Amino acid sequence: MRSFVPSYEMLTPRNLDDALALLPRWRPFAGGTDLMVLFEAGRLVETRFVNIRRLPELRGIEVAPDSVTLGALTTYTDVQRNNVLRREFPMLCQAAAETGGIAIQNRGTLGGNIVNASPAADSPPALLAYGAEIEVASSRGSRRIAYDRFHTGYKLMDLDPDELLTRIRLPRTGGDSLHYYRKVGTRKAQAISKICFAAYARRENGILRDVRIALGSVAPAVMRCRRTETLIEGRSLDADLIEAARHAILEDISPIDDIRSTVEYRSRVTSNLLADFLTSTARRL
């Protein structure tokens, strides 16, 4: 049953401080691409919302010598149009291009994708692989969190009820870096992922450094594959190492059977994607 519109309230604050003063009594509403699905299904429990979509403090992409900072309201379309992101963070641009359709890309935001905390989200694996850091703010002040420590379980985050995600910071990649992103779904477009795989590394004298491998849809939250990263870091890629890595990554993940896929399928495809990343990388070292 659909929701009854007059049962809901929305306020539009003048600035970020006014918005923060309304939390946690009012829930933030940005692009609404996730909340409106719940609304249409009659399952949107909260009834009081603060419209943060037009707050200038949450917009913009700032490029510094050592980092790129994206406002939480950066849309998937904004990501795809930015020259620096296309050049240095191609996995994030690919994730943005494969998220929903054009309407979703125009309205959906990176901040919303993060705090919705779906384990099947498209952009978080790329953000994890790029070593992102996020900033959250409240009326008490702001703090920074390494993104790989932000998701603590299924739909659980290091985010207090009165806090709002405001920025995402990406350290600039530079150098001789490798980027590998694959989203596996029922269709090539407008499908929730069965597996989302992102891997980043630097090439240095024939070995891999700063290896970061991130996955979605294979655990209660998007995750880094620490055991596999440690195994690969600083070693020469050969057939034995690749085979060992294929087994290691199965120890990192904890997939489930659900309506979209099975444990067996997710495990096999994850192992195959890792092997494809490492094999194609070995040919380029």
N, C-alpha and C positions, 0 to 999 in steps of 0.2 A: 504494500500500500504506500502511495506517495505521501510525502510530508505535507503539512498544512502551512502555507507560507506565513500567514499572520501570527503563527506561534513563535516566529523567530525575530530577533532584533539584531541590527547592525549599526555600529557607530563608526564614523570616519574621523580620526584624530587629525589635528593640524600638523603634528610633528612626531618624531620618534619618542620624545620624552612623554608626551601625552599618551601615546600608545602603550608604553611600558607601565604607566600609572594604572592602566586598566587591567593589567594582568595580575593574578591568574583568573579573575572573575569573568573575563571575556576572552574567548579563544581567537587567536589570529586567523585572518582570512586573507590569503594572497591571490594566487591564480584560481583557486577553488576547484582544480581539476580532479582532486581526490575527494574533497568534501561534497561536491555536487553529485557524485556517484552515490554516496550514502544518502544524501538528501532525496534523490529520485527514488531510492529503494525504501524510503521511510525509516532509515536506520541511523539518522544523524541525531545523536543523543543531545549534544550541546545545543542551546538555543540562543546564546548571546555571543556575538562575534564583533571583533574590531577589524575594520578594513585597513590593512597596511599596504595595499597595492600601490598607492601613489606616494608613499613616503620617499622623498629624495635621498634620505640618509641610507636607504637600503638598495639604492640603484647604482649603476655604473661599474665599469671595469677599469681598474687602475694598474698601469704597468710601471714597475720600478726595476732598477738594475738586477735585483736578486729575486723578485717575486712578481706574481700577478694576483691582484686581489679582486674578487668578484662580489658585488653586493648580493645579498640573499635573494633579491627579486630579479636577478639576471635570468632571462628566459632561455629556453633551448635555442630559440631563433637568434638571440643575442650572441650566444656561444658560437654558433655556426658562422656568424658574420664577422667575428673578430679575427683580424689577420694574425695577431700574435698567438692566439689560441689555436688557430688552424695550423700554424707552423710548428709550435713547440708542444702542444697538447692535443695531438690528433685523436687520441682515444676518447677524450671528453667530447670532442666535436662529433665523432662517430656515434657515441652514445646519444648525444642530443638529436642527431639526425634519425636515429632508429627508435626514438621515444614517441609513441602515438602517431597521430597524423599532424598535418600543418596547424590545425586549430589548437591542438594540445601544445605544440611546440611554440606557438605564439603567446600562449597564456601561462603554461606551466613554468614553474621556477625551480632553480637548483635548490634553494633553501627549502622549498616545500617538498621536493623529492627526498631530501635528507631527513627532515623531521617527520615525514610520514612513516619512515622507518620500515618500509617493506623490504624483506630479504630478497625480493625479486626486482628491486629498482635498477634502472639502467645506468644512471650516472655514478652512483656511489662506488662501484668497483674501480672505475677509472680514477676517481678522486683518491681512493685508497692507494692505488698503484702509483700515483703521482706524489704521495706523501703529503696530502693536504692537511691544513690546519684550519679550524673554524673559530669564529669569535661569537660569543653569546653575550647578551646584555640584559640588564634588569635595572630597576630604579636604584639598586644597591651598587651598580657599577658594571664593568665588563670583565670578561676573562677569555683566555684562549685555550683551546683543547686540541691536542693532536687527534685528527679525525679517526685514526685507527684505535682510539680509546673511547670514542663517543658512543657507539652502539654496544650495549651491554647484554642484550638478549632480545628475544622476540618482542618487537615494538617497545623496547626499553632503551633509554638514552640517558647520558649524563647531562640532563637539562632539567633545571628546577621549574616548577609550575609558573613562576613569575619571570622566567627568562625567555628571550627571543633570539633566534639565530640571526645574526646581522651580516656576517661576511665569511667568505671562504678564501683562504690564501693558498696559492700554489707556488712552491719554490720553482724557479725557472730551470728547465731541464738542461739546455745547452749541450755542448760536447757531442760525443759520438754515442747517441742513445738509441735504444730499441723500444718500439711500442707495438703491442699486439693486443687487439680487442676483438672478441667474438661474442655475439649474442645468438643463442640457439633457441628458437621458438617454433611453434606450430606453423607460423607463416613468416614471411620475410618482413612484414610491416604490421603495425598495430596488433601485436601479440605480446602477452606477458612471457617473460623468458622462462625457459626450462633450466638453462644454465647461462650465466653471464660471466665471461672470463676476461680479465685484464692483466697484462704483464708489462713491466717496465724494467729496463736494466741499462747500464752503461758498458760499452766495450772498452777494454783497457788491456793492451798487449795480449790479445787473443783469449782473454778470460772475461767473465761477467762480474761487474761490481754494482752495488746498490740495487740488488735484485728485489723487486717487490711484485708479488703475485696476489691478486685479489679476485674473489668470486662472489657471485650472487646466486640465490636459489638453491644453495647446497648446504645451508645451515640456518639456524634461527635468525641470524642477522648477516648482512654482508660482512665479509671476513678477509683477513690476510692469511696466507698459507705459510706460516712461520717455519715449520719443519722443512718444507720443500725449499724455501728461500735459503735457509742455512745450508742445506745440502749442496745447492748449486753455487752459492757465493764463492768467488775466488778460485773456482776449479775449471779445468779444461773440459769442454763438452765432448764426450765420446759416447759410444753406444751403451757402455756399461752405466755411465752416470745418468743418461737419459732414462734407461730402464729402471734404475733405482729411484729416480725422481717420480716416475709414473706410479710406483708403489707408495712413495712417501706422501704424495698428495692425497691418496685415499685415506691416509691416517689423519690428515688435516681436516677433511670435510666430514659432515654428518647429514647427508641428504635424507629425505623422507619420501614415501609414496604419497602422492596427492592427486588431485583431479587433472593436473597438467602433465605429470610424468611419474617415473618410478625411481627407486633407489638404484636399481641396476643400471638403468639408462643414464642417470645423472653421473654415476660413478664412472661408467665407461667413457662417456663423452668428455668428462673433465680430464681424465687420464689422456685421452686422445688429443685434446686441445693443448695440454701441456707438452706432449711429445711433438706436436706440430710446431709450437713456438720454439722449442729447444732445437729441433732438427733444422728448421729454417734459419735459426740464429747461427747454428754451427757452420752452416755453409757460408755465412757472411763474416765469420771471425778471421 
